[in-house]
Amino acid sequence: MSPIVTVQEAVTSFADWNEPTDAELDAIEQEMPVIEADIDLLDAYITTLDRTPTELDERRIRRARRKALAARVELANLSAPASGVGA
């Protein structure tokens, strides 16, 4: 017979010292447009899971895909170091 014990990590996983740092929260805030655009894209895909996509559904997916791509490009441009002539 094996003894029943609690898992210490599960008990203390929500301790005060386990909160995200300010830098992590800032990084999440900076990535929020990408996260929201990905959610919109997933919503567009989910609506077409149980049916054949209509023309309106296809437009919604294309629009969401463009929005997600634009958000990723914007994030990449923000995080890329300035380089080039005059930088």
C-alpha positions in Angstrom: 0.0 0.0 0.0 1.4 3.4 -0.9 0.9 6.4 1.3 -1.2 9.4 0.1 0.8 12.6 0.1 0.1 16.1 -1.2 2.2 17.5 -4.0 4.0 20.5 -2.5 4.2 22.3 -5.8 0.5 22.1 -6.5 -0.2 23.5 -3.0 2.2 26.4 -3.3 1.7 27.2 -7.0 -0.3 30.3 -6.3 2.0 31.8 -3.8 2.7 35.6 -3.9 6.2 35.2 -5.3 4.8 33.3 -8.3 3.1 36.3 -9.8 4.2 37.7 -13.2 6.8 40.4 -13.1 6.2 43.9 -14.4 8.4 43.1 -17.4 6.3 40.0 -18.2 3.1 42.0 -17.9 4.5 44.7 -20.2 5.4 42.0 -22.8 1.9 40.5 -22.6 0.4 44.0 -23.1 2.7 44.6 -26.1 1.6 41.3 -27.6 -2.1 41.8 -26.9 -3.0 43.0 -30.5 -1.6 39.7 -31.9 -3.5 37.7 -29.3 -6.8 39.4 -30.1 -6.2 39.0 -33.8 -5.5 35.3 -33.3 -8.7 34.9 -31.3 -10.7 36.6 -34.1 -9.1 34.2 -36.6 -9.9 31.2 -34.5 -13.5 32.4 -34.1 -13.8 32.6 -37.9 -12.5 29.1 -38.3 -14.7 27.7 -35.5 -17.9 29.1 -37.1 -17.2 27.0 -40.2 -16.3 23.7 -38.4 -19.8 22.1 -38.8 -20.8 23.5 -42.1 -19.6 24.4 -45.5 -18.2 28.0 -45.5 -20.2 30.5 -47.3 -18.8 33.5 -49.2 -19.3 35.6 -46.1 -17.4 33.1 -44.0 -14.6 33.0 -46.4 -14.3 36.8 -46.4 -14.4 36.8 -42.6 -11.5 34.3 -42.5 -9.5 36.3 -45.0 -10.1 39.5 -43.1 -9.1 37.8 -39.8 -6.0 36.3 -41.4 -4.9 39.7 -42.8 -5.5 41.3 -39.4 -3.5 38.6 -37.6 -0.6 38.9 -40.1 -0.6 42.7 -39.8 -0.5 42.5 -36.0 2.4 40.1 -36.2 4.3 42.4 -38.6 3.6 45.4 -36.3 4.9 43.4 -33.3 8.0 42.3 -35.3 8.7 45.9 -36.3 8.4 47.1 -32.8 10.8 44.5 -31.4 13.3 44.7 -34.2 16.4 46.8 -33.5 16.7 50.0 -35.5 19.1 49.4 -38.4 19.9 50.9 -41.7 21.1 54.2 -43.0 21.0 56.9 -40.5 20.1 54.7 -37.5 
